[in-house]
Amino acid sequence: MDLEKPSPQRQGPEGCLTVAVRVPVRIVVLVLVVPVRVVWDALVVGGRFLKDTVLRPLGRVLAWVGRAVFVRPWVALWRYVVVSVGRALGRLGSVLVVVPLVWVYRWVLTLVGHVLAWVARGIGSALAWVYARVLTPVGRAAAWLLKGVGVVLAAVGVGVYTGVAWLVRWLLVVPALWLYAWVLTPVGRAIAWAAKGLVWVGSAVIDGVGAALYWTVRVLLVLPALALWRRVLVPVGRVLTVVGREVGEALGHAWRVAGHVSLAVGRFLGTLFRWIFVEPVRGVYRSVLTPVGHVVRDVVLRPAAEVARTLGRAARQALASARETVRQARADVRRTLFGEPRQPRPVARREPPVRETRTLDSSRTALTKD
């Protein structure tokens, strides 16, 4: 058991802090982890034994009971009640609903539909004749009249539009262009120049204030925080990293060592249990119970089984004799009440009753016998 076994993930030279921290940490962690690992292995073994000896048989029994109590009754109910009732209801519905509906559709609705279709075709033909002979000429005349009225209205509208456009041009557009070119443009340029000046002054003021705030924050906050990070937090973090890594590796190493210790303790306890309990019980079973069982089997069980078989044969023979007696008594009563049964009459057959070998000169054939 090497507590200084190097980790395969560690590369490069190790510092004195790592070497100084490793051995005490591993000793302390080993002392703390070994009882936990032993208890854990004991719980695992107990759980496996409980699962194999109690939980699994209990689960099988519960599964069988659940199937017998819940699944099979519902399956039988579905198979022998629901399915049968459903088939009966389906046949009843087919006889009471489907067949009458099919008859009504075939002999009533179909005829009514043919009649309505014939009436609709007649009405459609009448409407088509009215459209072609009446509405089409009236529509063409109205379209010609509206076309003439539209031409007149278009000519009047063009004249009115030309006059209104000339008035708008000289009363609105031309004065507006003059006002934009000689009044609004100079005023807008003056306002833009003033706005540029104000923006330049504002940007200069903002740059100065920003530079002052930047250097103030840098001197008061950034440089002290950077010094704290470089001079304090980074070394402390490195120390904590080394300690955490060593603690983690010590935990893994201690867990593996505790596993070997727990395995050795378990084997010792198993061997002790076998010597104290299992071997004596096995010796008693082989030396005492097995000969006693053989004696009981040869002296008691086999003669008892032979006697039971003899009694069973005698009981079966007695039952067979009783059945034969009852059968004969029934036959005697039937002959007393109804007489002898009618015997079948023999029927003459064309074939001889006894099969004999036929030859070419034999007269006992189906065609030449007397």
N, C-alpha and C positions, 0 to 999 in steps of 0.2 A: 504494500500500500504506500504509494509515493505521493506525499502532499505537495511536492514541488514539481509535479509533472507539468511540462509546458503545454500551453494550449496551442492547437494547430493554427488558430486564427491569428495569434500574436506574432508579429514580424518586427525585426529590428532589435536594437539593444534596449534593455529595460532600465529605468531609473532607480535610484535608491529608495524613493518613496514607494514605488511598486513592490520592491522586495521587502521593505519594512512593513507594509500593510498586509501582504499576502498571507504569511504564516499565522499571525494571530487571528485574522479573520477566518481562515479555513478551520482552525482549531475550534473557535467559538461556534461557527456554523455547523461543524460536524457534531459537536456535543448537543446542539439544539435540534438537529435534523434527524439523528438516529432514532430517538423515541417516536417521532412523528412517522418515520418510514416504517418502523416495526408495527405501530398501530394501524397504519394504512394497509400494509400487507395482510395483517390479521383480519381487518375488515373485508378485504378483497376475498380472502379464502373463505371466511364465513358467509359472505354474500353468494359466492359460487356454490357452496354446499347447500345453502338455503334455497337457491334457485333450482338446483338439480333434484333435491329431495322433497321440497315442499311446494314451491311456487309453480314449477312446471306440471307436476301431477294435479295440483289444485286447479291450475288453468285448464288442463285437459278435462277434468271433471266438470268444471263450470261451463266449458264449451259444449260438452255433451249434454249437460242439463239445459243450457240455453237452447240448443237445437231441439231437444225433446219437448221443452216447455213452450218455446216461442216460435221457432221456425217451422217445425213439422205440423203443428195445428193450423198455422196460417196457410201453409202449402196445401194441406188437406182441404181446408175451407175454400181456398181458391180453386183447387182442382175439381172437387166434388160438389161444391155448392155454387160458387160464383160463376164458374164456367157453364155449368148446367143451366142455372137460371138465366144467364146471358143468352145462351143458345135458344132457350125457350122463349124469352122475350123477343129475340131477333126473329124467330119464326112467327110469333104472334104479331109483331109489328109488320112483317112482310105480308101476312095474310090480311090484317085489318087496315093497313095504311097504304103500302106500296101497290098492292094489286088494285084496290079501288082507284087510287090516283092514276095509275097507268090506264085503267079503263076509261076514266073521265077524260084524260088527255087525248086518248086515241079516238074516242067516239063522240066527244062533245067539243073540247077546245079546238081540235084540229078542224072540225067542220065549221065552227064559228070563225076560226081564223081564215079559212078559205073564203067564206062569205064576205068577211071584212076586207080581205085583199081584193076581191072582185069589185066591191063597192069603191074602194080607194082607187083602183085602176080607172073606173068610170069617172070619178070626180077629177082625177088627174088629167084624163083626156079632155074633159070639159074645160078645165082651167087652161090647158095648153091652147085650145081653140080660141078662147077669149083673149089670151095673151097675143096670139099670132094675128087674129082678125080685128081686134078692137084696140088693145093697149098699145101695140107697136105703131099703127098709123097716128094715133093721138100723140104719142111721145115724139115721133119725128116732127110733127107740126109744131109742137111746143119748143123743140130744140131749135128749129129754124127761126121762130119768132124771138127766142132769147138770144140767138146769135146776132140778129139785127140790132136789138136793143143794146147788146154789149158793144158793138162797133160804135154806135152813137155815143154811149157813155165814155168809151175810151178816148174818142176825139175831144170831148169836153174836158175830161180829166187831164189830158196832155196840155191843153191850153191853160188851165188853172195852175198846174204844176210849174209851167214855165214862168208865169207871172209871179207866183209866190217865191220861186227860187231867185228871180232878179231882185225882188224887194229884200229878201233875207241877205243876199250878198252885199248890197249897198247900204243897208241899214244896220247890220250886225257884224258881218265877217270883216269888212274893210276897217271899220272903227276899232274892232278888237285887235287886229293885226297892228295897227298904228300904235295903240296903247301898249301892247307887249313890246314892240321894237324900241319905242322912245321913252317909256316910263319904267316898266317892270324890269327890263334887262339891266339898266344902270343901277337901280335900287338893289336888285339881287346880287350883282357883283360886289357892291359896297358891303352888303351884309355878309357875303362869303369871305371877303378879306378880313372883316372884323372877327368872324368866327375862327378863322385860321390863327389869328393872333392870340385869341383867348385860349385856343387849344394848345398852342406852343407854350404859353405862360403856365397853364395847368400841368402840362407834362413835365416842365422843368421843376415845378414845385413838388409834384408827386415823386420824381426821381430822387430829389434831395431827401424827402421824408423817408422813402424806401431805403436809401443807402444808410441813413442814420439808424432806422429800425433794424436793418440787417446786421450792422456791426454791433449794435447793442445786444441783440439776441445771440450773436456768435460769441461775444465776449462773456456774457453773463450766463448762458445756458449750454451752448454747443461745446465749447472748449472744456468746461468742467465735466460735462457728461462724457466726453471722449476720454478725458484723463481717468475718470472713474472706471469706464469700461476697460481701458488698456491696462491700468495699474492694479485694479482690484478685482473686477468681475471675471476677467479672463483667467488669471491665476487660480482664483477660487473655483471656477468652473472646471479647470483642468484637474485640480485635486479631487473635486467631487466626481468627475468622470472616471478617474483612476480607481477611486474607492468603490463607485458603483459597479465598474467592470469586474473588479476583484471580488466583490460580494456576489455578483451573479455567477462568476465562474466557481466561486467557493460553494455556492448553493448547488450547482450542477454536480460538482465533484463529490460534495457531501451526500447528495441524493444517491449517486451511484454507489459510493462506499456503504451507505446505509442499506442499499438493496442487497449487497453481498452479505452484510452483517445479518439482515433480516432473513435471508435465505439460509444462512448457517444456523441461526436460531430456530427457524422453522423445521429444518432437517433434524436438528437435535431433538426438538420436541416431538416430531413425528416418530423418530426412532425410539424415544423413551415411551411414547404411547403404545407403540407396537410391542415393545418388550414387556410393558406392565399389563396391558389389557388384551391386545390382539392375539399374541402368541399363546397366553394361557387359555383364552377362549377357544382358539383353534385346536390346542391340544385336548381340551375337554371335549370338544365336538368330535375329534377323530378317535380319541381313546375311549370315551364313555358313551356319548350319545349315538354314534354310528353303530357300535355293536348292539346297544340296547334296541335301537330302531330295527336292526336286522332280526334280532330275536323276536320282537313284537310282530314284525311282518311275517316271519316264518311260523310262529306259534299261534298268533291270534288272527291276523288279518287274512292270510290266505285260507285257513280253514273256514273262517266266517264267510269269505267270498264264495268258497265252494258250496257251503250250505245254502247261501243266498241263491246261487245259480240253480242248485237242486230244487229248492222251493219254487223258484220261478218256473222251471220246466214243469213241475207238478201242477202249479197253478194254471199254466197255459194248457196242459193236457185236460185238466178238469173243465176249463172254460170251453175247450173244443168239444168235449163230450156233452156238456150242457147245451151248446148251440146245436149239435147234431140231434139231441133228444127233442129240443124245441122244434126243430125243422120237421122231424118225423111226426110229432104231435100235430103240427099245423097241417101236414099232408093228410093225416088220418081224419082230422076234422073236416077238411075240404072234401075228401071222398065221401064222408058220411052225409054231408049237406048237399052236395052237388053231383055226387056220383063219380064214376070213373071218367077221366078225361078222354076226349075223343082221340082215337089213334089215327094217324095220317094214312091215307090209302096209298098202296104202292102204285107207281106209275110205270107203265110199260116203256122200256127204253129200247131204242134201236140197236144200241151197242150191247154186246154180251156183258153180263155182270162180272165175269172173271176175265181179266186180261190174259190173253194167250198169244203166243208167237204166231203171226200169220205167215203162210207160205203161198206159193203160186197155185198149188192144187187144193188149197183149203177152201171149203164151202161156207165157213162161218165168217162171212163178211157182212157189211152193212147192206149190200145189194142182193146177196144170194142166199141169205139165211131164210129158214122156214118161218 
